[in-house]
Amino acid sequence: MDLQDLQTRLNLFLDHAATTFQKVPGSAVLIRYVRSSYQNDPVRSAIELVLVIFFIRYLLSPSYSTSKVNYVKLTEDEIDELVEEWTPEPLVAPLTPLEETSLEKLPILVGPSGPKSKLSTGKTVTNLASYNFYNLNANEQIKEKAIATLRTYGVGPCGPPQFYGTQDVHMKAEADIASYLGTEKCIVYAQAFSAISSVIPAFCKRGDVIVADRAVNYSIRRGLEISRSNIRWYNHNDFEDLEQVMRGVVAEQKKKGKLTRRFIVTEGLFETCGDMNNLPKLVELKEKYKFRIILDETWSFGVLGRTGRGLTEHQNVDPTQIDMIVGSLAGPLCAGGGFCAGDGDVVEHQRIAAAAYTFSAALPAMLAMTASESLNVLQSNPEILAGCRENVRLLRGQLAEGRSEWVVCTSAAENPVQLLVLREEVVRARRLGLEDQERLLQECVDEALANGVLITRLKGMSISTHNSLKDGSWIVQPALKVCVTSGLSKKDIEKAGQTIRHAITKVMTKKGNNKLNLPAA
């Protein structure tokens, strides 16, 4: 058989097959579809052919059973034995002796918190353990607005934002905060803690690089862990170290030929130290190495700046140069919840990508209105901020280095939360461990309370890190925490400062404490 005969027979076979196929109902439509599809997009036809072959193969493949036992079957006695041997881990760690003692002595307030608070024992004390810096919870204008909002909207929205939880007071609060800060838009969260821990993973994903200060607070660390990004740490407020880390990140990405998003995460006023960031230098490095800044102003919003707008106002930095400004509506504003301010795209992205916004009930309307009204009060009465800062100055004068040989203040001069840590030479001379320092400081708190001044302490604990946060451990130095308020007179502040100083001296010179952990002669 020559080639011409083979070609003739093949044509006859194809003609016969085509004639037979055309007799099948719907074949004409299928043929037109294939011809049209092939002419318009031959790749599509090839993909469809592969899918058809896969489907046919799947239908013809043998079935398998899922009822086969692929595990070791235990007897009832073995099961009972394993159940008896199993001991569940406790949900929380057991209390230390110091924590048990602190809980037993924990003062209980009766009535609203104010500059002068009444305890359950009937004693009235000077309250320097509250974030009520401007005594706004006693402001009648804010009270009236809050009560009217409560009567109109009820206690809570009972629904998430973007569904039926968003109300006009929420939109007003967002607009007021954005206008106050000088940003394009703002988004309000129901919880202050979860604001920053949701903002970070909303923008930072696996493969992105985050450069963070080692002293950042716990909520930031939660956000870093959730983001699963590559975390690089720099020494606290060390901008030479920061630049070196940023330079290394840029060089590494250039070498690999892979460009990912890069962020700097830090705080305005540091919760664990009380000191202040250098925002102009941070912005300079950001522009130089092409990073984005996520700034947590939880402790500086409503505190720093001439009108309380935060670190940007205090250090004369354009807020639009900061990509994301995160803050709290609790504390100085006496409301609740948190916020994130920035440009429009940054804010709108969070409405669908931030877990704490999408999966939480909206902020109660009363708190949203309280936040708006508190901002209005601060803007129209700047003397309130000036009064608080004057009281901070007076208190620092009572606890200055020349007046106390035992403690030193690590907080910035403008910070109403004054952190007092034991001097390094005292710790070294007495060989005080963290637990020893905590015990001594708790005695100082108790002694100050016995003399009519309520203060608290910063828990001295190590901020441990997840496996994804390598080399980011930070030891929080145990400290006394003294929160200043403008609701007290100058005389009250000076007297409270003297009481705290005398309480520290009494505890540190008490028999037994002055020999704590000293080696034997």
C-alpha positions as CSV (number, residue, x, y, z in Angstrom):
1,M,0.0,0.0,0.0
2,D,1.5,3.3,-1.1
3,L,1.1,6.6,0.7
4,Q,-1.6,7.8,-1.7
5,D,-3.8,4.8,-0.9
6,L,-3.3,5.4,2.9
7,Q,-4.3,9.1,2.6
8,T,-7.4,8.1,0.6
9,R,-8.5,5.6,3.2
10,L,-7.8,8.1,6.0
11,N,-10.0,10.7,4.3
12,L,-12.8,8.2,3.9
13,F,-12.6,7.3,7.6
14,L,-12.7,10.9,8.7
15,D,-15.6,11.7,6.4
16,H,-17.5,8.7,7.7
17,A,-16.7,9.7,11.3
18,A,-17.8,13.2,10.6
19,T,-21.0,12.0,9.0
20,T,-21.7,9.8,12.0
21,F,-20.9,12.5,14.5
22,Q,-23.2,15.0,12.7
23,K,-26.1,12.6,13.3
24,V,-25.7,13.1,17.0
25,P,-28.2,15.8,18.4
26,G,-26.4,19.0,19.2
27,S,-23.2,18.1,17.3
28,A,-23.6,21.1,15.0
29,V,-23.6,23.5,17.9
30,L,-20.5,21.8,19.4
31,I,-18.6,22.0,16.1
32,R,-19.3,25.7,15.7
33,Y,-18.2,26.4,19.3
34,V,-14.9,24.5,18.8
35,R,-14.2,26.2,15.5
36,S,-15.0,29.6,16.9
37,S,-13.0,29.0,20.1
38,Y,-10.0,27.7,18.2
39,Q,-10.0,30.7,15.8
40,N,-10.3,33.2,18.6
41,D,-8.1,31.6,21.3
42,P,-6.4,28.3,20.4
43,V,-4.8,28.2,23.9
44,R,-8.2,28.1,25.5
45,S,-9.2,25.1,23.3
46,A,-6.1,23.2,24.3
47,I,-6.8,23.9,28.0
48,E,-10.4,22.7,27.6
49,L,-9.3,19.6,25.9
50,V,-6.9,18.8,28.8
51,L,-9.8,19.4,31.3
52,V,-12.1,17.0,29.3
53,I,-9.4,14.3,29.3
54,F,-8.9,14.7,33.0
55,F,-12.6,14.5,33.7
56,I,-12.9,11.3,31.7
57,R,-9.9,9.8,33.4
58,Y,-11.4,10.8,36.8
59,L,-14.7,9.1,36.0
60,L,-12.9,5.9,34.8
61,S,-10.6,5.7,37.8
62,P,-11.3,3.0,40.4
63,S,-13.1,4.0,43.6
64,Y,-11.5,3.6,47.0
65,S,-12.9,3.0,50.4
66,T,-12.5,5.4,53.4
67,S,-13.8,2.9,55.9
68,K,-10.5,1.1,56.2
69,V,-8.9,1.5,59.7
70,N,-5.5,3.1,59.4
71,Y,-4.8,3.5,63.1
72,V,-4.0,1.3,66.1
73,K,-7.2,0.2,67.8
74,L,-6.9,0.4,71.6
75,T,-8.8,-1.7,74.1
76,E,-11.1,-0.1,76.7
77,D,-8.6,-0.7,79.4
78,E,-5.8,1.0,77.4
79,I,-8.0,4.0,76.7
80,D,-8.9,4.3,80.4
81,E,-5.2,4.1,81.4
82,L,-4.3,6.9,79.0
83,V,-7.1,9.1,80.2
84,E,-6.0,8.6,83.8
85,E,-2.4,9.5,82.9
86,W,-3.2,12.6,80.9
87,T,-2.9,15.9,82.9
88,P,-4.1,19.0,81.1
89,E,-1.9,22.1,81.2
90,P,-3.3,25.0,83.3
91,L,-5.0,27.8,81.3
92,V,-2.9,30.3,83.3
93,A,0.3,30.1,85.1
94,P,0.0,29.7,88.9
95,L,0.3,33.0,90.9
96,T,3.7,33.8,92.4
97,P,3.8,34.7,96.1
98,L,4.3,38.4,95.2
99,E,1.2,38.3,92.9
100,E,-0.9,36.6,95.6
101,T,0.2,39.3,98.1
102,S,-0.5,42.1,95.6
103,L,-4.1,40.8,95.0
104,E,-4.8,40.6,98.7
105,K,-3.8,44.2,99.1
106,L,-5.4,45.5,95.9
107,P,-7.3,48.7,96.7
108,I,-10.9,48.8,95.5
109,L,-12.4,52.2,94.4
110,V,-16.0,53.1,95.3
111,G,-17.6,55.4,92.8
112,P,-16.0,57.0,89.8
113,S,-12.3,57.4,89.4
114,G,-11.1,60.9,90.0
115,P,-8.1,62.9,91.3
116,K,-9.5,62.2,94.8
117,S,-10.9,58.7,95.0
118,K,-12.7,56.9,97.8
119,L,-11.6,53.3,98.7
120,S,-13.8,50.5,99.9
121,T,-12.2,50.9,103.3
122,G,-13.7,54.4,103.5
123,K,-10.4,56.2,103.1
124,T,-10.1,59.0,100.5
125,V,-6.7,59.0,98.6
126,T,-4.9,61.1,96.0
127,N,-5.3,59.0,92.9
128,L,-2.1,58.9,90.8
129,A,-2.8,55.5,89.3
130,S,-5.3,56.4,86.6
131,Y,-4.9,57.6,83.0
132,N,-7.5,60.3,83.7
133,F,-4.9,62.9,82.9
134,Y,-7.3,65.8,82.3
135,N,-10.1,64.7,84.6
136,L,-12.4,64.7,81.7
137,N,-14.7,62.0,83.3
138,A,-15.9,64.8,85.6
139,N,-16.6,67.2,82.7
140,E,-20.3,68.1,82.7
141,Q,-20.4,68.9,79.0
142,I,-19.1,65.4,78.1
143,K,-21.4,63.7,80.6
144,E,-24.5,65.4,79.2
145,K,-23.5,64.4,75.6
146,A,-22.8,60.8,76.7
147,I,-26.1,60.4,78.6
148,A,-28.0,61.8,75.6
149,T,-26.3,59.4,73.2
150,L,-27.0,56.5,75.6
151,R,-30.7,57.3,75.6
152,T,-30.8,57.7,71.8
153,Y,-28.7,54.7,70.7
154,G,-28.7,52.3,73.6
155,V,-25.7,50.6,75.2
156,G,-24.1,48.9,72.2
157,P,-24.6,48.5,68.5
158,C,-24.8,44.7,68.7
159,G,-23.3,44.2,65.3
160,P,-20.0,44.5,63.4
161,P,-19.0,47.6,61.4
162,Q,-19.8,47.6,57.7
163,F,-23.0,45.6,58.5
164,Y,-25.4,47.2,60.8
165,G,-23.0,48.2,63.6
166,T,-21.8,51.5,62.0
167,Q,-23.8,54.5,63.1
168,D,-23.6,58.2,62.4
169,V,-21.7,58.8,65.6
170,H,-19.0,56.4,64.5
171,M,-18.6,58.3,61.2
172,K,-18.5,61.6,63.1
173,A,-15.8,60.3,65.4
174,E,-13.7,59.1,62.5
175,A,-14.0,62.5,60.8
176,D,-13.2,64.4,64.0
177,I,-10.0,62.4,64.6
178,A,-8.8,62.7,61.0
179,S,-9.4,66.5,61.1
180,Y,-7.8,66.7,64.5
181,L,-4.6,64.9,63.4
182,G,-4.5,66.4,59.9
183,T,-4.9,63.2,57.9
184,E,-7.2,62.3,55.1
185,K,-9.2,59.6,56.8
186,C,-9.5,57.6,60.0
187,I,-11.0,54.2,61.1
188,V,-12.2,53.5,64.6
189,Y,-11.7,50.1,66.4
190,A,-13.7,48.8,69.3
191,Q,-10.6,47.9,71.3
192,A,-7.4,49.9,71.8
193,F,-5.3,46.8,72.3
194,S,-6.4,45.1,69.1
195,A,-6.1,48.2,66.9
196,I,-2.3,48.0,66.4
197,S,-2.3,44.2,66.6
198,S,-4.7,44.2,63.6
199,V,-3.3,47.1,61.6
200,I,0.1,45.4,61.3
201,P,-1.1,42.0,59.8
202,A,-3.6,43.9,57.6
203,F,-0.7,45.3,55.6
204,C,2.3,43.2,56.5
205,K,2.3,39.6,55.0
206,R,4.6,36.7,54.7
207,G,7.8,37.7,52.9
208,D,7.5,41.4,53.9
209,V,10.2,42.9,56.2
210,I,9.4,44.7,59.4
211,V,12.1,46.6,61.3
212,A,11.0,47.1,64.9
213,D,12.3,48.7,68.1
214,R,13.2,46.1,70.7
215,A,11.2,48.0,73.4
216,V,7.8,47.9,71.6
217,N,4.8,46.9,73.7
218,Y,3.0,43.6,73.9
219,S,0.2,44.5,71.5
220,I,2.7,45.4,68.8
221,R,4.5,42.2,69.3
222,R,1.2,40.3,68.9
223,G,0.7,42.1,65.6
224,L,4.2,41.2,64.4
225,E,3.7,37.6,65.3
226,I,0.4,37.4,63.5
227,S,1.8,39.0,60.3
228,R,4.3,36.2,59.8
229,S,6.6,38.8,58.2
230,N,10.4,38.7,58.5
231,I,11.2,40.7,61.7
232,R,14.4,42.6,62.1
233,W,15.1,44.3,65.5
234,Y,17.1,47.4,66.3
235,N,18.3,48.6,69.7
236,H,16.0,50.8,71.6
237,N,16.0,54.4,70.2
238,D,19.4,53.7,68.6
239,F,19.1,55.3,65.2
240,E,22.6,54.3,64.1
241,D,21.7,50.7,64.7
242,L,18.3,51.3,62.9
243,E,20.1,52.7,59.8
244,Q,22.5,49.8,59.8
245,V,19.6,47.3,59.9
246,M,17.7,49.2,57.2
247,R,20.8,49.3,55.0
248,G,21.3,45.6,55.4
249,V,17.7,44.9,54.4
250,V,18.0,47.0,51.3
251,A,21.3,45.3,50.3
252,E,19.9,41.9,50.9
253,Q,16.9,42.5,48.7
254,K,19.0,44.0,46.0
255,K,21.3,41.0,46.1
256,K,18.4,38.6,45.8
257,G,16.7,40.7,43.1
258,K,13.5,40.5,45.1
259,L,11.7,43.6,46.2
260,T,9.1,43.3,49.0
261,R,7.3,45.8,51.2
262,R,9.3,47.2,54.0
263,F,8.0,48.7,57.3
264,I,9.3,50.4,60.4
265,V,7.1,49.8,63.5
266,T,7.7,51.8,66.7
267,E,6.0,53.9,69.3
268,G,5.7,57.6,70.0
269,L,6.0,57.4,73.8
270,F,7.2,53.9,74.8
271,E,5.0,52.1,77.2
272,T,7.8,50.1,78.8
273,C,10.3,52.9,79.2
274,G,8.3,56.1,79.1
275,D,10.8,57.8,76.8
276,M,10.1,59.5,73.5
277,N,11.0,58.7,69.9
278,N,12.8,60.9,67.4
279,L,10.3,61.3,64.6
280,P,12.2,63.7,62.3
281,K,15.2,61.2,62.2
282,L,12.8,58.3,61.7
283,V,11.2,60.1,58.7
284,E,14.6,60.9,57.3
285,L,15.6,57.3,57.3
286,K,12.2,56.2,55.9
287,E,12.6,58.5,52.9
288,K,16.3,57.5,52.4
289,Y,15.7,53.7,52.4
290,K,12.1,53.6,51.1
291,F,10.3,52.2,54.1
292,R,6.8,52.8,55.4
293,I,6.2,53.8,59.1
294,I,3.5,52.4,61.4
295,L,3.6,54.6,64.5
296,D,1.8,53.6,67.7
297,E,0.7,56.8,69.4
298,T,-1.3,55.0,72.1
299,W,0.5,56.9,74.9
300,S,1.3,60.1,73.0
301,F,-2.1,60.9,71.4
302,G,-3.9,63.5,73.4
303,V,-0.7,64.1,75.4
304,L,2.1,65.6,73.3
305,G,2.0,68.7,71.2
306,R,0.5,72.1,71.9
307,T,-3.0,70.9,71.3
308,G,-2.5,67.2,72.2
309,R,-2.2,66.0,68.6
310,G,0.7,63.7,69.5
311,L,4.3,63.3,68.5
312,T,3.8,64.7,65.0
313,E,2.7,68.1,66.4
314,H,5.2,68.0,69.3
315,Q,8.2,67.4,66.9
316,N,6.7,69.5,64.0
317,V,6.4,66.6,61.6
318,D,3.8,66.6,58.8
319,P,1.4,63.8,59.8
320,T,1.0,62.9,56.1
321,Q,4.6,61.7,56.2
322,I,3.6,58.9,58.6
323,D,1.9,56.1,56.7
324,M,-0.2,54.9,59.6
325,I,-0.8,56.6,62.9
326,V,-2.4,54.2,65.5
327,G,-3.7,55.4,68.8
328,S,-6.1,54.9,71.7
329,L,-9.4,56.7,72.5
330,A,-9.2,55.5,76.1
331,G,-6.9,57.2,78.7
332,P,-6.8,60.9,78.2
333,L,-10.0,61.0,76.2
334,C,-11.9,59.0,78.8
335,A,-13.6,57.0,76.1
336,G,-12.7,53.6,74.7
337,G,-11.5,51.9,71.5
338,G,-8.7,52.7,69.2
339,F,-8.1,54.2,65.8
340,C,-5.8,54.2,62.8
341,A,-5.4,57.4,60.7
342,G,-3.7,57.8,57.3
343,D,-4.6,58.4,53.6
344,G,-7.9,57.1,52.2
345,D,-6.6,53.9,50.7
346,V,-4.9,52.9,53.9
347,V,-8.1,53.4,55.9
348,E,-10.5,51.7,53.4
349,H,-8.2,48.7,53.1
350,Q,-8.6,48.0,56.8
351,R,-12.4,47.9,56.6
352,I,-12.1,44.6,54.8
353,A,-8.7,43.3,55.9
354,A,-8.3,44.2,59.6
355,A,-9.5,41.3,61.8
356,A,-10.4,43.4,64.9
357,Y,-12.6,45.7,62.7
358,T,-14.3,43.0,60.6
359,F,-14.9,40.4,63.3
360,S,-15.8,42.6,66.3
361,A,-18.8,44.5,67.4
362,A,-18.6,48.2,66.7
363,L,-17.6,50.7,69.4
364,P,-20.6,51.6,71.6
365,A,-22.1,54.9,70.3
366,M,-21.7,56.5,73.7
367,L,-17.9,56.0,73.6
368,A,-17.7,57.3,70.0
369,M,-19.5,60.4,71.0
370,T,-17.4,60.8,74.2
371,A,-14.2,60.6,72.0
372,S,-15.5,63.4,69.7
373,E,-16.6,65.6,72.5
374,S,-13.3,65.1,74.4
375,L,-11.4,66.2,71.3
376,N,-13.6,69.3,71.1
377,V,-12.9,70.1,74.8
378,L,-9.2,69.8,74.4
379,Q,-9.1,72.0,71.3
380,S,-11.3,74.7,72.8
381,N,-9.5,74.6,76.2
382,P,-5.7,74.2,75.6
383,E,-5.1,75.4,79.2
384,I,-6.1,71.9,80.3
385,L,-3.0,70.4,78.7
386,A,-0.9,73.2,80.1
387,G,-2.1,72.5,83.6
388,C,-1.3,68.8,83.3
389,R,2.2,69.6,82.0
390,E,2.8,72.0,84.9
391,N,1.8,69.3,87.3
392,V,4.2,66.8,85.6
393,R,7.0,69.4,86.0
394,L,6.2,69.8,89.7
395,L,6.1,66.1,90.4
396,R,9.4,65.5,88.5
397,G,10.9,68.2,90.7
398,Q,10.0,66.3,93.8
399,L,11.5,63.1,92.4
400,A,14.5,64.6,90.7
401,E,17.9,63.0,90.9
402,G,19.1,65.4,93.6
403,R,16.2,64.5,95.8
404,S,16.1,60.7,95.6
405,E,19.1,58.5,95.9
406,W,17.1,55.4,95.2
407,V,15.2,55.8,92.0
408,V,15.5,57.6,88.6
409,C,12.8,58.6,86.2
410,T,13.1,57.1,82.7
411,S,10.0,58.9,81.2
412,A,10.2,61.9,78.9
413,A,9.7,65.2,80.6
414,E,6.3,65.7,78.9
415,N,5.0,62.2,79.7
416,P,2.2,62.3,82.4
417,V,3.1,58.6,83.1
418,Q,6.2,58.9,85.1
419,L,8.2,55.6,85.5
420,L,10.5,55.4,88.4
421,V,13.1,52.6,88.3
422,L,15.7,51.6,91.0
423,R,19.1,53.2,90.2
424,E,21.6,50.9,88.5
425,E,24.1,51.4,91.3
426,V,21.5,50.3,93.9
427,V,20.5,47.2,91.9
428,R,24.2,46.3,91.4
429,A,25.3,47.0,95.0
430,R,22.5,44.9,96.5
431,R,22.5,42.3,93.7
432,L,18.7,42.7,93.2
433,G,17.1,40.4,90.8
434,L,13.8,41.2,89.0
435,E,11.7,39.6,91.7
436,D,13.6,41.4,94.4
437,Q,13.0,44.7,92.6
438,E,9.3,44.0,92.2
439,R,8.9,43.1,95.8
440,L,10.6,46.3,96.9
441,L,8.6,48.5,94.6
442,Q,5.3,46.8,95.7
443,E,6.3,47.7,99.3
444,C,6.7,51.3,98.1
445,V,3.3,51.2,96.6
446,D,1.8,49.9,99.8
447,E,3.7,52.5,101.9
448,A,2.5,55.4,99.7
449,L,-1.1,54.1,99.9
450,A,-0.9,54.0,103.7
451,N,0.0,57.7,103.6
452,G,-2.9,58.6,101.3
453,V,-1.4,58.4,97.8
454,L,-2.5,55.7,95.3
455,I,0.2,54.8,92.8
456,T,0.9,51.5,90.9
457,R,3.8,49.8,89.3
458,L,4.9,48.6,85.9
459,K,5.1,44.9,86.0
460,G,8.7,43.8,85.6
461,M,8.4,40.8,83.2
462,S,10.3,39.6,80.2
463,I,8.5,40.1,77.0
464,S,9.1,36.7,75.5
465,T,9.0,36.2,71.8
466,H,7.5,33.7,69.4
467,N,9.7,31.6,67.2
468,S,9.0,34.0,64.3
469,L,10.3,36.9,66.4
470,K,13.9,35.8,66.8
471,D,16.3,38.0,68.9
472,G,13.5,40.3,70.0
473,S,13.3,39.6,73.7
474,W,13.1,42.7,75.9
475,I,13.4,42.7,79.7
476,V,10.9,45.2,81.1
477,Q,12.6,47.0,84.0
478,P,10.3,46.9,87.1
479,A,9.2,50.4,87.9
480,L,6.8,52.5,89.9
481,K,4.1,54.1,87.7
482,V,2.9,57.5,88.7
483,C,0.1,59.0,86.5
484,V,-0.2,62.8,86.8
485,T,-3.5,64.6,86.4
486,S,-4.5,68.2,85.9
487,G,-7.4,67.7,88.4
488,L,-5.1,68.2,91.3
489,S,-3.8,71.5,92.6
490,K,-0.1,72.4,92.7
491,K,-0.1,71.9,96.4
492,D,-1.6,68.4,96.1
493,I,1.0,67.4,93.5
494,E,3.9,68.6,95.5
495,K,2.6,66.9,98.6
496,A,2.0,63.6,96.7
497,G,5.6,63.8,95.3
498,Q,7.0,64.2,98.8
499,T,4.9,61.3,100.1
500,I,6.1,59.0,97.3
501,R,9.8,60.0,97.9
502,H,9.5,59.4,101.6
503,A,7.8,56.1,101.0
504,I,10.6,54.9,98.8
505,T,13.2,56.1,101.3
506,K,11.5,54.3,104.2
507,V,11.2,51.0,102.3
508,M,14.8,51.1,101.0
509,T,16.3,51.9,104.4
510,K,14.1,49.5,106.3
511,K,15.9,46.9,108.3
512,G,16.2,43.8,106.1
513,N,15.8,45.6,102.8
514,N,19.1,47.5,103.1
515,K,21.0,44.2,103.3
516,L,19.0,42.3,100.7
517,N,21.2,39.9,98.7
518,L,24.4,41.5,99.9
519,P,27.2,39.0,100.1
520,A,28.5,37.9,103.5
521,A,31.6,39.7,104.8
